């Protein structure tokens, strides 16, 4: 029987020290113009030590590692990053700990305890997912409980520019700009011992409260690329002028409404500006999203509200791939998300790689073994969901099954997520 890998062990010298530190950190610092300040006092803080930061970009672990260069860190990362065998071996041996989203992951908790019990350094981004609109995301007190239980020291990563350099929603290349980072506000284990879990949580919430647009409105800096607007239509998808849903389109630096022609431009600083004097717009994506939330909340509150969309259903196939197993209709109404259609056994499905079916499955007919399928999720009890702008949204069933949904109109993914969030916030019916 194969021995299970021990997550949370000391990072390997070769994979962390040479591949990770010497190559990955230095190359990424050059590519993204990362300027990291190092505080010798913080770098020498004795473990156990927890470093926490906001999660604006994929490169956040590199940014964090740059601020404490040379010291080994066990990073906590999304379990989806461990699906590929080769990459899993590299990051696991380098000390990374896989964490499942939206559920209590005892394996991850044990691994984090293992790191801290030996006086190690744990790097974690408690928001759990990257920024959507440049502003911070609420998180629960699970990490505060762990810090209190292990009496670990605590320090915060303060960084600016990672979101502007590589927005989660962007479909174009990275922006040419600069990222600054440093570790701030260290709290010793002695101070932690005198604090309650609620006090630790309050300090973390206050320290991680951040809005990238607010910062760069006060500290203007250029972040340029050839097509800075492309992908923004999947988030800023309601027109401020005609309130048309999913009518926004993008081309290069222009974001425009296909229904009424309202248009804005993305400038070199990452902000919106009017194309014409009568353009109606918001100066940044965060303000646009805040306005959209009011629209979705209004729609979701209507007694007769019903969302419907034709969709395809995919499920995991092996460790790394997904297979198309069925098609049907996704409905959101009365506090429920419902898939109603068909599904075949995963082994009979059509395996996709990089968005296309593999050659030997290209002409496979899944209808031969597909059966009627109905999946119902209660929005109030839903732990969470994962989505990729303009591509898919994933729901997790109670038995652990992952249902990956591809809407016919991919732009509606953000609409789906916001309607669900709006319904979760509605008061319980008497």
C-alpha positions as CSV (number, residue, x, y, z in Angstrom):
1,X,0.0,0.0,0.0
2,X,1.4,3.4,-1.0
3,X,2.2,5.7,1.9
4,X,0.2,8.9,2.0
5,X,2.3,12.0,1.4
6,X,2.9,14.0,4.6
7,X,1.7,17.5,3.8
8,X,3.2,20.2,6.0
9,X,6.6,18.8,6.2
10,X,9.7,21.0,6.0
11,X,10.0,22.4,2.4
12,X,12.6,20.5,0.3
13,X,15.8,22.4,-0.2
14,X,15.9,21.8,-4.0
15,X,12.3,22.5,-4.8
16,X,11.8,25.4,-2.4
17,X,15.3,26.8,-2.0
18,X,16.6,26.5,-5.5
19,X,13.6,26.1,-7.9
20,X,11.2,28.2,-5.9
21,X,13.4,30.8,-4.4
22,X,16.4,31.2,-6.7
23,X,14.4,30.8,-10.0
24,X,10.7,31.3,-9.5
25,X,10.9,34.2,-7.2
26,X,13.6,36.1,-9.0
27,X,12.1,35.5,-12.5
28,X,8.7,36.6,-11.4
29,X,10.1,39.7,-9.6
30,X,11.7,40.7,-12.9
31,X,8.6,39.9,-15.0
32,X,6.2,41.8,-12.7
33,X,8.6,44.5,-11.4
34,X,8.1,43.4,-7.8
35,X,9.8,45.7,-5.3
36,X,9.8,43.9,-1.9
37,X,11.1,45.5,1.3
38,X,12.6,43.1,3.9
39,X,12.4,43.9,7.6
40,X,15.3,42.1,9.3
41,X,13.5,42.1,12.6
42,X,10.4,40.3,11.1
43,X,12.6,38.0,9.1
44,X,14.2,36.8,12.3
45,X,11.0,36.4,14.2
46,X,10.9,33.0,15.9
47,X,8.3,30.5,14.9
48,X,5.6,29.4,15.0
49,X,4.8,32.2,12.7
50,X,1.8,32.9,10.4
51,X,2.0,35.3,7.5
52,X,-1.4,36.4,6.1
53,X,-2.2,38.6,3.1
54,X,-4.9,39.6,0.7
55,X,-5.3,37.5,-2.4
56,X,-5.5,39.8,-5.5
57,X,-3.4,37.6,-7.9
58,X,-2.0,34.2,-8.7
59,X,1.5,35.5,-7.9
60,X,0.8,36.3,-4.2
61,X,2.9,33.5,-2.8
62,X,5.9,34.8,-4.9
63,X,5.2,38.3,-3.5
64,X,5.0,37.0,0.1
65,X,8.2,34.9,-0.4
66,X,10.0,38.0,-1.7
67,X,9.4,39.9,1.6
68,X,11.0,37.2,3.7
69,X,13.5,36.0,1.0
70,X,15.6,32.9,2.0
71,X,13.3,31.7,4.8
72,X,11.2,28.6,4.2
73,X,7.4,29.0,4.1
74,X,4.7,26.3,3.9
75,X,2.0,27.9,1.8
76,X,-1.6,26.9,1.9
77,X,-3.0,26.6,-1.6
78,X,-6.3,25.6,-3.3
79,X,-6.6,21.8,-3.7
80,X,-7.3,22.3,-7.5
81,X,-3.7,23.2,-8.0
82,X,-2.7,19.6,-7.0
83,X,-4.6,17.9,-9.8
84,X,-1.7,17.6,-12.1
85,X,0.8,14.9,-11.0
86,X,4.0,16.7,-11.9
87,X,3.0,20.1,-10.5
88,X,1.5,18.4,-7.4
89,X,4.9,16.7,-6.7
90,X,6.8,20.0,-7.1
91,X,4.6,22.1,-4.9
92,X,4.0,19.4,-2.3
93,X,7.7,18.6,-1.9
94,X,8.2,22.4,-1.8
95,X,6.0,22.5,1.3
96,X,2.6,23.5,-0.1
97,X,-0.6,22.3,1.7
98,X,-3.7,21.6,-0.3
99,X,-6.9,23.1,1.1
100,X,-10.4,22.2,-0.1
101,X,-12.8,25.2,-0.5
102,X,-16.1,25.5,1.3
103,X,-15.6,22.6,3.7
104,X,-13.8,21.6,6.9
105,X,-10.6,20.0,5.5
106,X,-9.1,18.0,8.4
107,X,-6.1,17.0,6.3
108,X,-5.2,20.7,5.7
109,X,-5.8,21.6,9.4
110,X,-3.5,18.7,10.5
111,X,-0.8,19.8,8.0
112,X,-1.0,23.4,9.2
113,X,-0.7,22.2,12.8
114,X,2.3,20.1,11.9
115,X,4.0,23.2,10.5
116,X,3.3,25.4,13.5
117,X,4.0,22.7,16.1
118,X,7.6,22.4,14.8
119,X,8.1,26.2,14.9
120,X,7.7,26.7,11.1
121,X,6.3,29.5,9.0
122,X,2.8,29.3,7.5
123,X,1.9,31.5,4.5
124,X,-1.9,31.8,3.9
125,X,-4.4,34.0,2.1
126,X,-7.5,33.6,4.3
127,X,-9.9,35.1,1.7
128,X,-9.5,31.8,-0.1
129,X,-10.0,33.1,-3.6
130,X,-8.7,36.0,-5.7
131,X,-10.3,39.5,-5.7
132,X,-13.0,40.0,-8.3
133,X,-13.1,43.8,-8.3
134,X,-10.0,44.9,-6.5
135,X,-11.5,44.9,-3.0
136,X,-11.0,42.5,-0.1
137,X,-13.3,39.5,0.6
138,X,-14.7,38.5,4.0
139,X,-13.4,35.4,5.7
140,X,-14.3,33.3,8.7
141,X,-12.5,32.9,12.0
142,X,-11.0,29.5,11.3
143,X,-7.5,30.8,10.9
144,X,-7.8,33.0,14.1
145,X,-8.7,29.8,16.0
146,X,-5.6,28.1,14.7
147,X,-3.4,31.0,15.5
148,X,-4.8,31.1,19.1
149,X,-4.5,27.3,19.6
150,X,-0.9,27.2,18.4
151,X,0.0,30.5,20.1
152,X,1.7,31.6,16.8
153,X,3.2,34.9,16.0
154,X,1.3,36.9,13.3
155,X,2.5,39.2,10.6
156,X,0.8,40.8,7.6
157,X,1.7,41.2,4.0
158,X,0.9,44.6,2.6
159,X,1.1,44.7,-1.2
160,X,-0.1,47.1,-3.9
161,X,-0.3,46.5,-7.6
162,X,-0.8,42.8,-7.9
163,X,-4.5,43.1,-8.8
164,X,-3.8,45.9,-11.3
165,X,-0.9,43.9,-12.8
166,X,-3.0,40.7,-13.4
167,X,-6.7,41.1,-12.7
168,X,-8.6,37.9,-12.2
169,X,-11.1,38.7,-14.9
170,X,-8.6,39.8,-17.6
171,X,-8.3,37.8,-20.8
172,X,-5.4,39.8,-22.1
173,X,-1.8,39.8,-21.1
174,X,-0.4,41.1,-17.8
175,X,-0.2,44.8,-17.3
176,X,3.2,46.6,-17.3
177,X,3.4,48.3,-13.9
178,X,5.0,47.9,-10.5
179,X,4.2,45.9,-7.4
180,X,5.3,46.9,-4.0
181,X,5.3,44.7,-0.9
182,X,6.4,44.5,2.7
183,X,5.6,42.7,5.9
184,X,4.0,44.9,8.6
185,X,2.5,45.0,12.1
186,X,4.0,41.9,13.7
187,X,2.3,40.5,16.7
188,X,4.4,38.3,18.9
189,X,3.3,34.9,20.3
190,X,3.3,36.6,23.8
191,X,0.8,39.2,22.6
192,X,-1.3,36.5,20.9
193,X,-1.5,34.6,24.2
194,X,-3.3,37.6,25.7
195,X,-5.8,38.0,22.9
196,X,-9.1,36.2,22.3
197,X,-10.1,34.5,19.0
198,X,-12.5,37.4,18.3
199,X,-9.7,40.0,18.9
200,X,-7.3,38.1,16.6
201,X,-10.1,37.9,13.9
202,X,-10.8,41.6,14.3
203,X,-7.2,42.6,13.8
204,X,-6.9,40.4,10.7
205,X,-10.1,41.8,9.2
206,X,-9.0,45.3,9.9
207,X,-5.5,44.8,8.5
208,X,-6.8,43.0,5.3
209,X,-9.5,45.5,4.6
210,X,-8.3,46.8,1.2
211,X,-9.3,48.4,-2.0
212,X,-6.8,48.6,-4.8
213,X,-8.7,51.3,-6.7
214,X,-8.8,53.5,-3.6
215,X,-5.1,53.1,-3.1
216,X,-4.1,53.9,-6.7
217,X,-6.6,56.9,-6.9
218,X,-4.3,58.4,-4.2
219,X,-1.0,57.0,-5.7
220,X,-1.5,57.0,-9.5
221,X,0.6,54.6,-11.4
222,X,0.5,53.3,-14.9
223,X,-0.5,49.6,-15.7
224,X,-0.5,49.3,-19.4
225,X,-1.3,46.5,-22.0
226,X,-2.7,46.4,-25.5
227,X,-6.2,45.2,-24.5
228,X,-6.9,46.3,-20.9
229,X,-10.7,46.1,-21.2
230,X,-11.0,42.6,-22.5
231,X,-12.6,40.3,-19.9
232,X,-14.1,43.2,-18.0
233,X,-17.4,42.6,-19.7
234,X,-17.8,39.4,-17.7
235,X,-17.9,41.4,-14.5
236,X,-19.1,44.8,-15.5
237,X,-21.9,43.1,-17.5
238,X,-24.8,45.5,-16.8
239,X,-24.9,48.8,-18.7
240,X,-25.2,51.8,-16.4
241,X,-27.2,53.7,-19.1
242,X,-29.9,51.3,-20.2
243,X,-29.5,48.6,-17.4
244,X,-29.3,45.9,-20.1
245,X,-28.0,42.7,-18.5
246,X,-25.0,40.9,-20.2
247,X,-25.0,43.5,-23.0
248,X,-21.5,44.8,-22.3
249,X,-18.8,43.9,-24.8
250,X,-15.1,44.7,-24.9
251,X,-12.4,45.3,-27.5
252,X,-8.9,46.4,-26.7
253,X,-9.3,49.4,-24.3
254,X,-13.1,49.9,-25.0
255,X,-16.0,48.6,-23.0
256,X,-19.4,49.2,-24.7
257,X,-23.0,48.3,-24.6
258,X,-24.3,46.3,-27.6
259,X,-27.9,47.5,-26.9
260,X,-27.6,51.3,-26.5
261,X,-24.0,52.1,-27.5
262,X,-22.9,53.5,-24.2
263,X,-19.1,53.2,-24.0
264,X,-16.2,53.8,-21.7
265,X,-12.4,53.5,-22.1
266,X,-9.9,51.9,-19.8
267,X,-7.0,54.3,-19.3
268,X,-3.3,53.5,-18.6
269,X,-4.0,53.7,-14.9
270,X,-6.6,51.0,-14.8
271,X,-9.6,53.3,-14.4
272,X,-12.6,53.9,-16.6
273,X,-13.2,57.2,-18.4
274,X,-16.1,58.3,-20.7
275,X,-15.7,57.8,-24.4
276,X,-18.2,60.7,-25.1
277,X,-19.6,63.5,-23.0
278,X,-22.9,61.6,-22.6
279,X,-21.3,58.2,-21.6
280,X,-22.7,56.9,-18.3
281,X,-20.1,55.0,-16.3
282,X,-18.4,54.3,-13.0
283,X,-14.8,55.3,-12.5
284,X,-13.6,51.9,-11.4
285,X,-14.7,48.3,-11.5
286,X,-15.4,48.1,-7.7
287,X,-17.9,50.9,-7.9
288,X,-19.5,49.3,-11.0
289,X,-19.8,46.0,-9.2
290,X,-21.3,47.6,-6.1
291,X,-24.0,49.2,-8.3
292,X,-24.6,45.9,-10.1
293,X,-25.2,44.1,-6.7
294,X,-28.2,46.5,-6.1
295,X,-29.6,45.5,-9.5
296,X,-29.2,41.7,-8.8
297,X,-30.6,42.1,-5.3
298,X,-33.7,43.9,-6.7
299,X,-34.2,41.2,-9.3
300,X,-33.7,38.3,-6.9
301,X,-36.2,39.8,-4.5
302,X,-39.0,39.7,-7.1
303,X,-41.6,37.1,-6.1
304,X,-41.8,35.8,-9.7
305,X,-38.1,35.9,-10.3
306,X,-36.8,32.9,-12.3
307,X,-33.4,32.5,-14.0
308,X,-33.2,29.9,-16.8
309,X,-30.3,29.0,-19.1
310,X,-29.4,26.1,-21.3
311,X,-26.2,24.5,-20.0
312,X,-23.8,21.6,-20.4
313,X,-22.8,19.4,-17.4
314,X,-19.2,18.2,-16.9
315,X,-17.8,16.1,-14.1
316,X,-14.2,15.2,-13.1
317,X,-12.5,12.4,-15.1
318,X,-9.4,11.0,-13.5
319,X,-7.1,13.4,-11.6
320,X,-6.8,16.2,-14.1
321,X,-9.6,16.3,-16.6
322,X,-13.3,16.9,-17.0
323,X,-15.8,15.0,-19.1
324,X,-19.0,16.3,-20.7
325,X,-21.7,14.0,-19.3
326,X,-25.0,15.7,-20.1
327,X,-27.0,18.8,-21.0
328,X,-30.1,20.4,-19.7
329,X,-31.4,23.6,-18.1
330,X,-30.2,25.5,-15.1
331,X,-33.0,27.2,-13.1
332,X,-32.6,29.6,-10.1
333,X,-35.8,30.4,-8.3
334,X,-37.4,30.2,-4.8
335,X,-34.0,29.9,-3.1
336,X,-32.9,26.9,-5.1
337,X,-30.4,26.2,-7.9
338,X,-31.7,23.3,-10.1
339,X,-30.1,21.4,-12.9
340,X,-32.6,19.4,-14.9
341,X,-31.5,17.4,-17.9
342,X,-29.4,14.3,-18.6
343,X,-26.2,12.7,-17.3
344,X,-24.3,9.7,-18.4
345,X,-21.6,7.8,-16.4
346,X,-18.4,9.7,-16.4
347,X,-16.5,6.9,-18.2
348,X,-18.9,7.3,-21.1
349,X,-18.5,11.1,-21.3
350,X,-16.5,13.2,-23.7
351,X,-13.2,14.2,-22.1
352,X,-12.1,17.8,-22.7
353,X,-8.6,19.3,-22.7
354,X,-8.0,23.0,-23.0
355,X,-11.6,23.6,-23.9
356,X,-11.7,21.0,-26.7
357,X,-12.8,17.3,-26.8
358,X,-9.9,14.9,-27.1
359,X,-9.6,13.3,-30.6
360,X,-10.8,9.8,-29.7
361,X,-13.9,11.2,-28.0
362,X,-14.8,13.9,-30.6
363,X,-17.6,11.8,-32.1
364,X,-18.8,10.0,-29.0
365,X,-22.5,10.0,-28.5
366,X,-23.2,10.5,-24.8
367,X,-27.0,10.2,-25.3
368,X,-26.7,6.4,-25.6
369,X,-26.1,6.0,-21.9
370,X,-27.5,9.3,-20.6
371,X,-30.3,9.1,-18.1
372,X,-32.6,11.8,-16.7
373,X,-30.9,13.8,-14.0
374,X,-32.1,16.4,-11.5
375,X,-29.8,18.1,-9.0
376,X,-31.2,20.6,-6.5
377,X,-29.0,22.9,-4.3
378,X,-30.5,24.9,-1.5
379,X,-29.0,28.4,-1.7
380,X,-29.2,29.0,2.1
381,X,-27.3,25.8,3.0
382,X,-24.9,26.0,0.1
383,X,-21.3,26.2,1.3
384,X,-20.0,27.9,-1.8
385,X,-19.2,27.6,-5.4
386,X,-16.2,28.2,-7.7
387,X,-16.4,30.0,-11.0
388,X,-14.1,31.1,-13.8
389,X,-15.2,34.2,-15.6
390,X,-16.6,33.6,-19.1
391,X,-16.1,29.8,-18.8
392,X,-17.9,27.8,-16.1
393,X,-19.3,27.6,-12.6
394,X,-18.8,24.6,-10.2
395,X,-21.2,23.4,-7.5
396,X,-20.4,20.8,-4.9
397,X,-22.9,18.2,-3.9
398,X,-23.1,16.8,-0.4
399,X,-21.6,13.5,-1.5
400,X,-18.5,15.3,-2.8
401,X,-19.5,15.2,-6.5
402,X,-18.4,18.2,-8.5
403,X,-20.8,19.6,-11.0
404,X,-19.2,21.9,-13.5
405,X,-21.8,23.9,-15.4
406,X,-21.1,25.6,-18.8
407,X,-23.9,28.1,-19.6
408,X,-24.8,28.6,-23.3
409,X,-24.2,32.3,-22.7
410,X,-20.9,32.2,-20.8
411,X,-21.2,35.9,-19.9
412,X,-24.0,34.9,-17.5
413,X,-21.7,33.2,-15.0
414,X,-21.3,36.4,-13.0
415,X,-25.0,37.0,-13.1
416,X,-25.5,33.4,-11.7
417,X,-23.0,34.0,-8.9
418,X,-24.5,37.4,-7.9
419,X,-28.1,36.2,-8.0
420,X,-27.1,33.3,-5.7
421,X,-25.3,35.7,-3.3
422,X,-28.3,38.0,-3.3
423,X,-30.7,35.2,-2.4
424,X,-28.4,34.0,0.4
425,X,-28.7,37.4,2.0
426,X,-32.5,37.5,1.9
427,X,-34.2,37.1,5.2
428,X,-35.8,33.7,6.0
429,X,-39.5,33.5,5.2
430,X,-41.7,33.2,8.2
